[in-house]
Amino acid sequence: MTSALALLGGEPTVTGDAPHFSWPPLTDQTAKAVLEQLHDGISIYDRSGVIAQLEDALREYFGVRHALLTSSGTAALYSMYAACRIRPGDEVVVPAYTFFATVTPLLHLGAVPVLADCDTDGNLDPEDVAQRITERTYAIVGTHMWGTPANVGALRRIADEHDLLLLEDASHAHGATVDGRKVGTFGRAAAFSMNGPKPLSAGEGGFLLTDDDDTYHLALMHGQYNKRCRNELPPEHRLYPYAVTGMGLKHRIHPVAATIALDQLGHLDEYLAGRQRIATHICEELDGLPGVAVPRLGSTRMSSWYGLILQYHGDDLGGLPVERFYDALQAEGCRELDRPGSTCPLNLLPLFQEPGPIFPGLQGIMTYQPGDFPRAEAVHHGTLKLPMWHREEDLPLVDQYIEAFHKVTEHYHDLIG
Ligand SMILES: *Cc1c(COP(=O)(O)O)cnc(C)c1O
């Protein structure tokens, strides 16, 4: 049998040279800024220079009182949790479907993560959250998966009703909005990653946002000891005597990373607008195609398009397994199409099933198993992720990806049997 499909010997659809996508966009201006920073200094111990510039730019961009840079998103989450006074034994409701670093810093505080299932967008399902609240629950943490805002209105109402803290892991969602309001501003505090592929990238880095002075001061104490604490805590503050040591961890960002992020932030809205245009184009062209469902955000939510998630529905294609569909698209040349691996329902990871060997205190307390979160597992299994381009000049390549989807669904019979 002969087939047009590249997987079966046909010609690939996508002919553009690799790589098909790279992020972040680095320009001569980025290089110039980095060189200048090398001369200005590569260690900054207080809130000065590029550290102050970037924190001020973030405060302005998000419209918040405090922004605190950190060495990573994981560090930002850790400082945020510590600053919110999460204590041993506190239960924190977290998404079952998220990157694990949303949750792992909680383990270092002795808190007990309580996983909750997701909605069809892959975000925390408020109804499931409500059912997992006990008298030990202290906080709810929402992630905005792949840049699509979670149902922050409903999460806010549940948090208020039960007198719980609402916190956000907005690591996928810099600049994403709900009713025009930026995610990362809906709870007591929010943490963001600026790791390589994230919508706002420093290469490595992170930050937290809060309007609350006490949370900010405690976050400083957690990971920015000595100079920053001495300079920024008021001398009469009850914690001032601890300023030299803080809590003894160091989460400072590298000034060169901050320089890269400052350069990126200046272009973020332009990048997001470009992503929005191309994502809309892809959704229009793939909408109604059997086998794939395009995301539906409605008119109130704007994604950062960290990823465009197509949900695979094999029933439309004679039960064709997602693996085979994905392989066929890869063979067509869609090398940027991804089935995420390490970002998966946390109950599938050994750490959340049997933590004993590395977190003895959690043995028997965290005992998740495959099957515990059917929706998260189904969403994960059917997830086909595209990165999002932002330049008009990428449109010919994007159109080849679209064509590949049409071709594989048209010829799916060839892949069965
Ligand atoms: C990337 C990411 C993190 C961790 O950030 P790092 O900067 O890699 O430490 C945490 N949560 C989510 C949802 C992420 O995507």
The ligand as a MOL file (V3000), in Angstrom:
LIG
                    3D

  0  0  0     0  0            999 V3000
M  V30 BEGIN CTAB
M  V30 COUNTS 15 15 0 0 0
M  V30 BEGIN ATOM
M  V30 1 C 8.8760 26.5810 34.9990 0
M  V30 2 C 7.8790 26.4210 36.0820 0
M  V30 3 C 8.2190 26.4560 37.4420 0
M  V30 4 C 9.6310 26.4680 37.9110 0
M  V30 5 O 10.3550 27.5520 37.4680 0
M  V30 6 P 11.9570 27.4790 37.3680 0
M  V30 7 O 12.3170 28.8690 36.9580 0
M  V30 8 O 12.2890 26.4600 36.3420 0
M  V30 9 O 12.4590 27.1300 38.7230 0
M  V30 10 C 7.2110 26.3940 38.3750 0
M  V30 11 N 5.9320 26.2680 38.0190 0
M  V30 12 C 5.5550 26.2080 36.7260 0
M  V30 13 C 4.1070 26.0720 36.3920 0
M  V30 14 C 6.5290 26.2630 35.7310 0
M  V30 15 O 6.1710 26.1610 34.4460 0
M  V30 END ATOM
M  V30 BEGIN BOND
M  V30 1 1 1 2
M  V30 2 1 2 3
M  V30 3 2 2 14
M  V30 4 1 3 4
M  V30 5 2 3 10
M  V30 6 1 4 5
M  V30 7 1 5 6
M  V30 8 2 6 7
M  V30 9 1 6 8
M  V30 10 1 6 9
M  V30 11 1 10 11
M  V30 12 2 11 12
M  V30 13 1 12 13
M  V30 14 1 12 14
M  V30 15 1 14 15
M  V30 END BOND
M  V30 END CTAB
M  END
